[in-house]
Amino acid sequence: MKKILEISCGGLENGGVQHVIMNIVSNLKDDFQFDIIVFSKGPDFFDEQFFSYGGKIFRIPNKKRVFGLDIDAYFRGPRIFFNTYKILKNNGPYDVIHCHNYFESFFCLLAAKITGVKTRIVHSHNDASFIKFSVIQKIYQRILRKLILKNATDFIGCSKKACNYLFGNNCKAITIYNGIDLEKFKNIGNLDYISNNKIHLLHVGNFSEQKNQIFLIDVMNELKAKKIDFELKLVGGGNSTYREKVINKIKEKSLNDCIKVLPSDSNIPQEMNNADLFLFPSNYEGLGIVLIEAQATGLHCLVSKSIPVEADLGNIEFIDELDVLKWSEKIYNIVKKGQKRINVNMDTYDIKKIAKVYKKLYEKNN
């Protein structure tokens, strides 16, 4: 049986990239032996599930800041390389390495190349091109991009934008959509909704500047001013500092009675089936797997323009600007006219079909 080493971009927490990894592993566990490298001390959300498939979890934890300075940033690359090299030598041979850790993939790819791993995959899950990086950061990313192109054998991304961000515009990368288990997210709700006096709003995403939950609090404040009866549920883990910032703003705006902050291990399919409208005002995204899940339940989704067009299966409505008044007005108008769930064709995101693509990729050097 072929051995695959997955490389996470963090731990095995309840995040979008981790869902992609676990969907691959759970659907191909009978065909391959999977191990994984994570960058957390653990335990994490998916640890037990991963162990149940017979895989090993190797940890290269991130180092803490010293006096507020990210000292590890200067030593992180070599540390990842040497630790990955040891793991490959002591637990291999591996047939495939599949890296999900963006520019730092290079250090894992190099270790894999030296130890003779034939198939070296790098996978882009995001488009962060809008972020204003420093000159030094840009130079560093350019260097790592060139090194990734030299050391990987296969380049994939969840969208065209995600591919271009990590690999550049001239790389022959392929797009493989982030598949989901359609059975978990099938529409079990009432097709007639937003039919009562109260609108149930939902956002799912790790608390971070990227997901932009602070913006949603300002939007809710405007809805309150418009006398709209609503409930917003924010579901996610992520950055504890940003999460506290969101909670404090909810208190500051006196929105505690109408906004609930739920943990990342909440029953997402159930929350989606109970909601009327899904809100996703991200500052940037590679795709947004929760948008695919929301559309599978028939939910109408209001999203920012940073969302790739590949995510739109028929239940997405793009809003041109991250403007509080425009978003609140859009929600207000939907409440007034009503909105139905719409069943859309989800075939392109069916994990059972997408797993076959990964199976072929992993087996290509047989």
DRENKOL-380578 format. One record per residue: residue in three letters; x, y, z of N, C-alpha, C in turn. Coordinates in steps of 0.2 Angstrom, whole numbers, plus 5000, padded with zeros to 4 digits. Layout:
ALAXYZXYZXYZ/...
//
This chain:
MET500449945000500050005000500450065000/LYS500350114996500750174995500650215002/LYS501150255003501150295009501150365007/ILE500750405010500650475008500750515015/LEU501150565014501250615020500950685018/GLU500450695022500050765021500450815025/ILE500450875023500750935027500250985028/SER500050995035499451045036499751115036/CYS499351165036499551235036499551255044/GLY499351215048499251225055499251165059/GLY498751155063498651095066498051055063/LEU497751015066497150985063496551005067/GLU496451075067495951105070495351105065/ASN494751135067494151135063494151195058/GLY494651195053494651245048494551215041/GLY494551265036494351245030494951205026/VAL495551215027496051175024496051105027/GLN495951105034495951045038495350995035/HIS494751025034494250995031494450955024/VAL494750995020494950965014495450905015/ILE495950915019496350855021495950795023/MET495550805028495150755031494650725026/ASN494450765022493950735016494350685012/ILE494950705010495450665006495550605010/VAL495750605016496050545020495450505021/SER494850525023494250485025494050445019/ASN494050475013493850445007494350395003/LEU494950405005495550365002495950315007/LYS495650315013496050275018496150205017/ASP495650175013495750105011496250095005/ASP496450145002496850134996497550154998/PHE497650205003498350225005498450225012/GLN499050225014499250245021499350315022/PHE499050355026499150425027499450435034/ASP499950485034500250515040500250585038/ILE500350625044500250705043500750735047/ILE501050795045501450835049500950895050/VAL500950915057500550975059501051025063/PHE500851085063501251135067500851165073/SER500651115077500351135083500551085089/LYS500451105095500551055100500051005101/GLY499451025099498850985100498650975107/PRO498150935109497750895104497250945100/ASP497050925094496650965089496050925087/PHE495550965084494850945083494850875079/PHE495250865074495250805070495750745072/ASP496150755077496650705079496350635080/GLU495850625084495550565085495350525079/GLN494950565074494750545068495350515064/PHE495850555064496450545060496750475062/PHE496850475069497150415072496750355070/SER496050365070495550305069495750275062/TYR496050305057496150285051496850255050/GLY497150245056497850215057498450255055/GLY498350325055498850365053499250395059/LYS499850415058500250445063500250525062/ILE500250555067500350635067500950655070/PHE501350685066502050715068501950785069/ARG502250815075502150885077502850925076/ILE502750975073503251025073502951095075/PRO502851105082502451155085502851225083/ASN502451275082502651345081502951365088/LYS503451405087503751435093503451495095/LYS503451505102503051565104503451635103/ARG503151685103503451755103503951765109/VAL504451795108504851815114504851895114/PHE504651915120504551995121504152025115/GLY503651985113503252015108503552015101/LEU504151985100504451975093504351905091/ASP504251905084504151835081504851815079/ILE505251795084505951775082505951705078/ASP505451665079505451605075505451615067/ALA505151675065505151685058505751685054/TYR506351695058507051695055507351625055/PHE507051575059507351505059506851455057/ARG506251475056505651435055505751385049/GLY505951415043506151375037506551315038/PRO507251335040507651275041507451225047/ARG507051255052506851205057506251155054/ILE505851185049505351145046505751095041/PHE506251115038506651075033506951015037/PHE507351025042507650975046507250925049/ASN506650955052506150905055505850865050/THR505650895045505350855039505750805037/TYR506450815036506950775033506950715038/LYS506950725045507050675050506450625049/ILE505850655049505250615049505150575042/LEU505450605037505450565031505950505031/LYS506450515034507050465034506850405039/ASN506550435045506350385050505750345049/ASN505250365045504650335045504450315038/GLY504850335033504750315026504950245024/PRO504950225018504950275012504250295011/TYR504150365009503450385007503450394999/ASP502850384996502850384989502650454987/VAL502250484991501950554990501950594996/ILE502150664994502050714999501550764997/HIS501150785001500550834999500550895003/CYS500850945001500951005005500351055005/HIS500151075010499551125011499851195014/ASN500451195015500751255019501051315015/TYR500751325010500851385006501551395004/PHE501851455005502551465003503051425007/GLU502851405013503351365017503351285015/SER502951275010502951205007503651195004/PHE504051245002504651234999505151195003/PHE505151205010505551175015505451095015/CYS504751085015504551015015504650975008/LEU504551015003504650984996505450964995/LEU505851014998506551004997506750935001/ALA506550935007506650875011506450805008/ALA505850815005505550755001505950734995/LYS506250784991506650774985507250744987/ILE507550764992508250734995508150664997/THR507550645000507450585002507150534997/GLY507050564991506850514986506050504985/VAL505650554988504950554987504750574979/LYS504450524976504350534968503850594967/THR503250584970502750634969502750684974/ARG502850744972502850804977502350854975/ILE501850854979501250904977501250964982/VAL501151024979501051084983500351104981/HIS499951124986499251144985499051214988/SER498851254984498651324986497851324988/HIS497751354994497051354996496851424997/ASN497251474995497051544997497351594991/ASP496951654991497251704987497351764991/ALA497951784993498051834998498451894994/SER498251894988498651944984498452024985/PHE497852024989497652094991498052124997/ILE498352075001498752095007499352145005/LYS499452195009500052235007500652215011/PHE501052175008501652145011502152195011/SER502652185015503252235015503652215009/VAL504152255007504652245002505052175003/ILE505252175009505652115011505152045011/GLN504552055013504151995012503951975005/LYS503952025001503752014994504351974991/ILE504952004992505551974989505651894992/TYR505551884998505551825001505051774998/GLN504451794997503951754993504151744986/ARG504451794982504651774976505151724975/ILE505651724980506151674981505851604982/LEU505451604987505151534989504651514983/ARG504351554979503951534973504351504968/LYS504951534967505451504962505651434964/LEU505851424971506051364973505551314974/ILE504851334975504351284975504251254968/LEU504251304963504251274956504751224954/LYS505351234957505951194955505851124958/ASN505551124964505551064968504951024969/ALA504351044966503751014966503650974960/THR503250924960503150884953502450904951/ASP501950924956501250934954501051004958/PHE500651044954500351104957499651104956/ILE499251114962498551114962498351174966/GLY497651194965497351244969496651234969/CYS496351274974495551264974495251314970/SER495551354967495351404962495851434957/LYS495751464952496251494948496551544951/LYS496251584955496551644959497051614964/ALA496851564967497351534972497951504969/CYS497851474963498451444959498951504957/ASN498651554955499051614952499451644958/TYR499151644964499451684970500051644972/LEU500051584973500551544975501051524970/PHE500851514964501351484958501451534953/GLY501151594953501251634947500751624941/ASN500751664937500251654931500451614926/ASN501051594926501351554920501451474922/CYS501251464928501351394930500751344928/LYS500851284925500351244923500051204929/ALA499651244933499351214939498651194937/ILE498351144941497751124939497251144945/THR496651154944496151174949495751104951/ILE495751094957495351034960494951064965/TYR494251064964493851094969493851064976/ASN493651094981493651074988492951034988/GLY493050964988492450924988492150924995/ILE491450914996491150905002490750835002/ASP490550815008490050755008489350785007/LEU489050775002488450805000487850775005/GLU487950715007487450685012487450725018/LYS487950745021487950785027487550855026/PHE487650885020487350955019486750955015/LYS486450895013485850905009485350945013/ASN484850975008484351015011483850975014/ILE483750985021483250955025482751005028/GLY482851065026482451125029481851135024/ASN481451185027480851205023481051245017/LEU480751235011480951275006480651345006/ASP480151355010479851425011480151455017/TYR480651505017480951525023480951605022/ILE481251635027481151705028480451725028/SER480051685031479251695030478951715037/ASN479351725042479151745048479451815050/ASN479351835056479551905058480251905059/LYS480551855061481251855063481751815058/ILE482251855056482751825051483351795055/HIS483551735053484051695056484651695051/LEU485151735053485751745049486351705052/LEU486751685047487351635049487951655046/HIS488551645050489251655047489651595050/VAL490051565046490451515048491151525046/GLY491651525050492351545048492751555055/ASN493351535054493851555060493851625061/PHE493851645067493951715069494551745067/SER494551795062495151825059495051885055/GLU495551925054495451985049495251955042/GLN495451905040495251875034494551865033/LYS494251835038493451815038493051885040/ASN493351935043493051995044492451995048/GLN492451965053491851965057491652035060/ILE492152075062492052135064491552175060/PHE491652175053491252205049490452185050/LEU490352125051489652095052489352125058/ILE489752145063489452175069489152245067/ASP489552285063489352345061488752345057/VAL488652285052488052275048487452265053/MET487552225058487052205062486752265066/ASN487252315068487052375071486552415067/GLU486752415060486252455056485652415055/LEU485652355055484952315055484552325061/LYS484852335067484552355073484252425072/ALA484552465069484352535068483752535063/LYS483652485059483152485054482552445057/LYS482652425063482052385067481952325064/ILE482452285061482452225059482552175065/ASP482052125065482152075071482552015068/PHE483152005071483651965068483951925073/GLU484251865071484751835076485351815071/LEU485951835073486551815070486951765074/LYS487151705071487551655074488251665070/LEU488751665074489451665072489751605075/VAL489951565070490251495072491051495070/GLY491451475074492151465072492651465078/GLY493251445077493751445081494251505079/GLY494951485078495351535076495751575081/ASN495851635079496251685083495851705089/SER496151695095495751705101495751785103/THR496251815100496351895101495751925097/TYR495751905091495251935086494551915089/ARG494451855091493751835094493551875100/GLU494051895104493851935110493652005107/LYS494052025102493852095099493152095097/VAL492952035093492252035091491752035097/ILE491851995102491451985107491352055111/ASN491952095112491952155115491552205111/LYS491552205104491152245100490452235100/ILE490252175101489552155102489252185108/LYS489652185113489452215120489452285119/GLU489952315116489952385115489352415111/LYS489052375106488452395102487852375105/SER487852345111487252315115486852265110/LEU487252215107486952175102486952095105/ASN487052095112487152025115486551985114/ASP485952015114485251975113485151955106/CYS485551975101485351955095485951925091/ILE486551925094487151895091487451835096/LYS487451775093487751725097488451695094/VAL488951695098489551665096489651595098/LEU489651545093489651475095490351445093/PRO490551395096491151355095491251325089/SER491851315087491951285080491751215079/ASP491551175085491351105085490551105085/SER490251155083489551155083489251115077/ASN488651095077488351055071488251105065/ILE488751105061488651155055488151145050/PRO488051075048487451065044486751085047/GLN486751065053486051085057485951165057/GLU486551195059486451275059486351305052/MET486551275047486451295040485751285038/ASN485451225040484751205038484251245042/ASN484451275048484051315052484051395050/ALA484551415046484651485045484251505039/ASP484151565038483851595032484351625027/LEU484951645029485351685025486051675028/PHE486551665023487251655025487651715023/LEU488051735027488451795026489151785026/PHE489551805021490251795021490651855018/PRO490851895022491151965020491951955020/SER492251905018492951895018493351945014/ASN493951965017494352015014494751975008/TYR494851915009495151875004494951795005/GLU494951764999494851685000495151654994/GLY495351584995495551544990494851514986/LEU494351494990493751474988493251494993/GLY493251464999492751465004492351405005/ILE492651355007492251285007491551295011/VAL491551335016490851335019490351365015/LEU490551405010490051425005489751375000/ILE490151324999489951264995489451225000/GLU489651215006489151185011488551215011/ALA488551285012487951325013487451315007/GLN487751315001487351314995487051244994/ALA487451194997487151124997486551115001/THR486451155006485851155010485251205007/GLY485451235001484951284998485051355000/LEU485451365005485551435008485751485002/HIS485451545003485651604999486251635002/CYS486751654999487351675002487551744999/LEU487651795004487851865002488651865004/VAL489051874999489751874999490051934996/SER490751944998491151994996491451974989/LYS491652024985491952014979492551984979/SER492851964985493451934985493351854984/ILE492751834984492651764983492651744976/PRO493051694974493151674967492451654964/VAL492451664958491851644954491651574954/GLU492151534955492051454955491651434961/ALA491551474966491151454972490451464971/ASP490251504965489551514964489251464960/LEU488851424964488451364961487751384959/GLY487551454961486851474959486551504965/ASN486851494971486551524977486951584980/ILE487351614976487851664979487651734976/GLU487651784980487551854977488151894980/PHE488451924975489051964976488852034978/ILE489152064983489152134984489752164983/ASP489752224979490352254976490852274981/GLU490552304987490952344991490852314998/LEU491352315003491252305010491052365013/ASP490452385012490152445014489552425019/VAL489552445025489052425030488352445028/LEU488252505025487552525023487352485017/LYS487752465012487552425007487352355009/TRP487752325013487552255016486952255020/SER486852305024486252305028485652325024/GLU485752365019485152375014484952315010/LYS485452275008485352215005484952165009/ILE485152155015484852105020484152135021/TYR484052195022483452235023482952215018/ASN483152225011482752215006482552135005/ILE482952095007482852025006482352005011/VAL482352035017481852015023481152045020/LYS481152095017480552125015480152085009/LYS480552065005480252024999480251945000/GLY480651925005480751855006481251815002/GLN481451755003481951725000481851645001/LYS481851604995481751534996482451494995/ARG482451434998483051394997482951374990/ILE483551364987483651344980484051284979/ASN483851224977484251164976484651174970/VAL485351174970485751184965486151114963/ASN486451114957486851054955487451054959/MET487651004963488251004967488750954964/ASP488650924959489050874956489850894956/THR490050954954490750974954491050974960/TYR490650974966490950974973490850914977/ASP490650854973490450794976491150764978/ILE491250754985491950724987492050654984/LYS491550614983491650554980491950554973/LYS491750604969492050614963492750644963/ILE492850694967493450724968493950684971/ALA493750634976494250584978494550544973/LYS494250534968494550494962495050524959/VAL495050594958495550634955496150634959/TYR496150634966496650634970496950564970/LYS496550514970496750444969497250434963/LYS497050454958497350454951498050494952/LEU498050554955498650594956499150554961/TYR498950524966499350484971499650424967/GLU499250394963499550334960499950344953/LYS500050404951500250414944500950384943/ASN501350374948502050344947502050274948/ASN501550234948501550164949501850134943/
//
